[in-house]
Amino acid sequence: MSKTVLQLEGLEMAFGQIQVLRGVDLTVKEGESIAIIGPSGSGKSTLLRCLNRLETPTGGAVIFEGNRIDARSDFNRLRTHMGMVFQQFNLFPHMTALGNVIEAPIHVRKVSREVAEAEARLLLEKVGLREKADAYPRQLSGGQKQRVAIARCLAMQPRLLLLDEITSALDPELVGEVLDVVRDLARQGMTMLLVTHEMRFAREVADRIVFMDGGVVVEVGPPEEIFVRPKSERLRKFLKAVLEQTN
């Protein structure tokens, strides 16, 4: 039995009078890839941001590796173990691809520059960018920048990877190269929570699909159940609308 990496219990988030998350329960097991889908405004990205305390939940509990995350938690340490890749790449423009990847391991993990560079070159090779180690972000395509961002995240050796619509800022022809990297990570057993609007990819890579709407989890299940035999009318309508857009 795989151990539980993350447990959400009745997670709530409100911005003023606007309730964005309404009692979300979810369990993530080690080595599991979970795709979170749903319409815009359903709370998907806010959910990810609440996990590593980029947003502070207004109710419920986040339990990571058996420890409840609260105001007393070391958020910097938490974020080294729960890595996040964003829609926008957030690379340091004055650093090369290699420089971006080694920065946190040297200053946070306290590894030597020599070790950090060796690890970074292996990670850049893993994401297909070995030859771009000395390139600056301005010299990279959007897809290449996002792959550097993934390598930078992996350099911290996270135990859970959060991916927030990582292809939404990319031109369509660049999406595939980023999804290939995530597909490989899933095969290698990386524990991942990914918010995505790429339905075909979600169906292929995820062990389970979470469908959210209106700040609640409407349905959870394996891809064949969610996409082929949806139980709720809301999910059926969502899939119909999304699939019509892609046809």
Disulfide bonds with the S-S distance in Angstrom:
none
